Amino acid sequence: MSALIQKLAILADAAKYDASCASSGTTFRDSAKTGGIGSSGGMGICHSYTPDGRCISLLKVLLTNFCIYECSYCVNRASSNVPRARFSVDEVVKLCLDFYKRNYIEGLFLSSGIIQTADYTMEQVVAVARKLRIEHGFRGYIHLKTIPEASKDLLAQAGLYADRLSINVELPSEESLQKLAPEKSTVTIESTMGRLKETISERKAERKEQRKQSKRRTKPIPDFSPAGQSTQMIIGADNSNDATILNKSHHLYKSFDMRRVYYSAFSPIPDASSQLPLKPPPLIREHRLYQADWLMRFYHFKVDEITQTASAENGMLDLDIDPKFAWALQHREYFPVDVNRADYEQILRIPGVGVRTAQRILRHRRFKKLRIEDFERFRIPFKKIQYFVQAANYSPAIGDVSSTALKQRWLAQSQGSAFSAAAQKKNQLSLF
Amino acid sequence: MYYFNVNHFHEWRCCARLLLRAGITPNEVEWGAGNQHSLFEPMANSLDEIDGLVPEGDQAALTMPKDFFELADTTACYRDSKKWQVLYRLAWKIQNQSRYIIHDLTDSDVIAARDMAKSVHRDMHKMKAFVRFNNLDLSCLPSLFNAEEVNFLTRNTFDKSASDEGCFVAWFEPTHLIVEKLSPFFAKRFTGMQWCILTPDQCVLWNQSELRFAPGREKPAALDDPTHEMWKTYYKNIYNPARLKEQAMQSEMPKKYWKNLPETELLTELIEQASARTQTMLHNQPTPADRLSKKSSALRSSQLEIQKSLQRKRREISSSQRKT
């Protein structure tokens, strides 16, 4: 037991830099008819939270952290002197089931260092998923990291058993990848992503067709990675600016039907290479990139609109304010937006108004005209929207307030509330 | 003034239906739960008396919009009995004012009901997340359950071999009365297991084919499971000390749940160590890039050699096998 615990310690530690933890977006299924274990679909569930604010939704481990590659940013690279370990296929299966049955996790997230060859490693990874699905009837969530250099056949098998497949694009530019991860290549990564995209969408279309047509009991076409594919980019390990990163994300979403792009602030790793910056992870920058990512996906922003707000000198997003507010400050001519007449897209552009609030505004509008007091109930402070919104009983004052002044005011207010938040944080953690 | 004691949504529904038909306004009714006593002398609290007040010939069906039932069904799980009054006022408004009142977000009763439903939804989500099963041997069951309940649990019809793995028992303290509503979720997820969830309000048991409810009970003595150690090891190692964010963690995992989660014991220690671990990584001498790449190419060439010799051996073996 203690040898297994040691392995778990090493291989969980090795897996922490993979940001992905989602357990949602897959087909609805359960074990009511099979009598097995596991259900999934709908919203993911976070079973625990660690002090870094991240949730634990899946058992996230490496099959092994031995690796023949030499990617400078990776704690498991060949030349690193971290302690190494390797799980057997059965050990991972048992661990996953033991945790799942106790309701600690929603499923498994399995990655691996490359040992012997890409194909050999991929075979082992797929074997775990196959064992869980076929031998144990497991219907929980499985996320497999795929190795782009592995054979098509293995990739096809992986998709049969996994809910989501992912390949890390790692770095935003080709030259950084060449410099920091010489065994990886953009061409292989992107061609595998393309192949995954094709298979995923073809299979979805076939299944839809089958559902529409067949009324007899024909064997259903099996799913292929129903929760799609995702990827991860490391922020701050090279000198790419935010504009490059956002353009790369946009390319990934558009060309490969990517469900999520994760941005992982480069964290200092033990025994680091001197090619890498030795400073604390750029967390605010990562946060702004996620906000920009959300603007592209849910707020109908074009990538140019966001990159235009980035600083002209260095192409970096403003760290002090969120990108939507930054856009609003640069495009005052768009405002004020009349919330009783504007359409959904226009309402989404109002600083402080999120997707849920925009939907509530539209619902509310059907029954009553919106007044400025209603925003209080939507939990949007008046001070944030006063120059951007027009309601039934309110229109912004005609006197001009410059964008610079608005930004200063907003920062001053946020600092005020940040002080009180810091004061609250002083409270000791007490467990009872 | 009428006074009713209701404990469940369907009870409330029966009373409410009759009260609405009889045209009794919300101000004339007081709702309570369990053993509460009214402050007012009850004028009439028997359903038959109310029945007598229903105008003759009023057999028209009382219909409510589907949204109302969805909202009411969830709100009914809220712990405080003020919910019944709010729901009755809403039902009254639907019948006498506007059928679409549920969508008017400025109405105070709608706001109250929605807030309660939101609180219940959040509690259900947290219960799905924080219920933790402990694997106990079947011999421990009699100390937790009476004979009939033990019989029910061990009477598995689906899979005989599953009884070898014992029973999974969890203790949980939900904020609202959500056990019954959430049981089907657990039944569909953990179908092939015998499990039970114990709470102070109500307990639920599953024997791989049927659900059964039992009265609530007190927290059992520590439920031990050796897998706790594996879980705590995983928890300790999966987080990144360079990214400490206690507030984010606490906002999603409120302290009220901590006492029933094994990993929270580690929290103080992990947080204290976090900054030390990060500083070590920042202050360590970085390894020069070329030394690393030399080391790795040495490793690679030795790996390739091992592979080649393995292939040679395999060829030798297979050729000698063919000869024999």
Contacts between the chains, C-beta under 8 A, distances in Angstrom:
chain1	res1	chain2	res2	distance
A	1	B	226	7.5
A	1	B	229	7.9
A	4	B	230	7.5
A	5	B	229	6.4
A	5	B	230	6.2
A	5	B	233	5.2
A	8	B	230	6.2
A	8	B	233	5.4
A	8	B	234	5.9
A	8	B	237	7.4
A	9	B	233	5.2
A	9	B	236	7.4
A	9	B	237	5.0
A	10	B	237	7.9
A	12	B	233	7.4
A	12	B	234	5.1
A	12	B	237	4.1
A	12	B	238	4.8
A	13	B	237	4.3
A	13	B	238	7.6
A	15	B	238	7.0
A	16	B	237	7.3
A	16	B	238	5.5
A	16	B	239	6.7
A	16	B	240	5.2
A	17	B	240	7.3
A	30	B	188	3.7
A	30	B	189	6.4
A	30	B	191	7.5
A	31	B	188	6.4
A	31	B	189	6.7
A	31	B	190	7.7
A	31	B	191	4.0
A	31	B	192	6.4
A	32	B	187	7.3
A	32	B	188	4.7
A	32	B	191	5.9
A	34	B	191	7.3
A	35	B	158	4.6
A	35	B	159	6.1
A	35	B	191	5.4
A	35	B	192	5.1
A	35	B	208	6.9
A	36	B	191	6.6
A	36	B	192	5.1
A	37	B	189	7.4
A	37	B	190	6.3
A	37	B	191	6.9
A	37	B	192	5.2
A	37	B	193	6.7
A	38	B	189	6.5
A	39	B	185	7.7
A	39	B	188	5.2
A	39	B	189	4.1
A	43	B	125	7.7
A	45	B	125	7.3
A	45	B	128	5.4
A	45	B	129	5.0
A	46	B	129	5.9
A	46	B	252	6.7
A	47	B	129	5.1
A	47	B	130	7.2
A	48	B	129	7.8
A	48	B	235	6.7
A	48	B	253	6.7
A	48	B	261	6.8
A	48	B	263	6.0
A	49	B	248	7.7
A	49	B	249	4.3
A	49	B	252	5.1
A	49	B	253	4.2
A	50	B	235	6.6
A	50	B	238	6.5
A	50	B	239	3.5
A	50	B	249	6.6
A	50	B	270	7.8
A	51	B	239	6.0
A	51	B	241	8.0
A	51	B	244	5.7
A	51	B	245	7.2
A	51	B	246	5.8
A	51	B	249	5.5
A	51	B	267	6.4
A	51	B	270	5.5
A	51	B	271	5.1
A	51	B	274	6.6
A	52	B	239	4.9
A	52	B	240	5.1
A	52	B	241	7.5
A	52	B	243	4.0
A	52	B	244	6.0
A	52	B	245	5.6
A	52	B	249	7.5
A	53	B	243	7.4
A	53	B	245	3.4
A	53	B	246	7.7
A	53	B	247	7.6
A	53	B	248	2.9
A	53	B	249	5.1
A	53	B	252	7.9
A	54	B	239	6.8
A	54	B	240	7.8
A	54	B	243	7.6
A	55	B	252	6.8
A	56	B	235	7.1
A	56	B	238	6.6
A	59	B	234	7.2
A	60	B	238	6.2
A	68	B	299	7.3
A	68	B	300	6.2
A	68	B	303	6.1
A	70	B	292	7.1
A	70	B	293	6.4
A	70	B	296	4.1
A	72	B	289	7.0
A	72	B	292	7.5
A	77	B	292	7.8
A	77	B	296	7.2
A	78	B	295	7.6
A	78	B	296	4.2
A	78	B	299	5.1
A	78	B	300	7.2
A	79	B	287	7.8
A	79	B	292	4.2
A	79	B	293	7.4
A	79	B	295	4.3
A	79	B	296	4.4
A	79	B	299	7.2
A	95	B	230	7.1
A	98	B	227	5.5
A	98	B	230	7.2
A	99	B	227	7.4
A	99	B	230	7.7
A	99	B	231	6.7
A	99	B	234	7.7
A	101	B	133	6.5
A	101	B	135	7.4
A	101	B	168	6.4
A	101	B	190	6.9
A	101	B	193	6.1
A	102	B	132	6.0
A	102	B	133	4.5
A	102	B	134	7.1
A	102	B	135	7.0
A	102	B	168	7.0
A	102	B	225	7.2
A	102	B	227	6.3
A	102	B	231	7.6
A	103	B	131	5.4
A	103	B	132	5.9
A	103	B	133	5.5
A	103	B	170	7.4
A	103	B	190	7.8
A	104	B	132	6.9
A	104	B	231	5.7
A	116	B	303	7.9
A	116	B	307	7.1
A	137	B	192	7.5
A	265	B	243	7.6
A	267	B	240	5.8
A	267	B	242	4.5
A	267	B	243	6.9
A	268	B	242	6.2
A	268	B	278	6.8
A	268	B	281	4.1
A	268	B	282	5.2
A	269	B	281	6.6
A	270	B	280	8.0
A	270	B	281	5.7
A	270	B	284	6.9
A	271	B	284	7.2
A	271	B	287	5.9
A	272	B	281	7.4
A	272	B	284	7.3
A	272	B	286	5.0
A	272	B	287	6.9
A	273	B	286	6.4
A	273	B	287	5.9
A	273	B	288	7.8
A	273	B	289	5.1
A	273	B	292	5.6
A	274	B	286	4.1
A	274	B	287	6.7
A	274	B	288	5.2
A	274	B	289	5.7
A	275	B	289	4.8
A	276	B	286	7.3
A	278	B	282	6.1
A	278	B	286	5.9
A	279	B	282	7.2
A	280	B	242	6.4
A	280	B	278	6.9
A	280	B	282	6.9
A	281	B	242	5.5
A	281	B	243	6.2
A	283	B	243	6.6
A	360	B	105	7.3
A	363	B	103	6.6
A	363	B	105	7.8
A	364	B	105	5.6
A	366	B	103	7.4
A	367	B	100	7.3
A	367	B	103	6.0
A	367	B	104	5.5
A	368	B	104	7.2
A	368	B	106	6.8
A	374	B	106	7.5
A	377	B	105	7.2
A	377	B	106	7.9
A	421	B	247	7.4
A	425	B	246	7.1
A	425	B	247	6.3
A	429	B	246	7.0
A	429	B	267	6.3
A	429	B	268	5.7
A	429	B	271	6.7
A	431	B	255	7.6
A	431	B	258	5.6
A	431	B	259	7.2
A	431	B	264	6.2
A	431	B	265	7.6
A	431	B	267	7.3
A	431	B	268	7.6
A	432	B	258	7.8
A	432	B	259	6.5
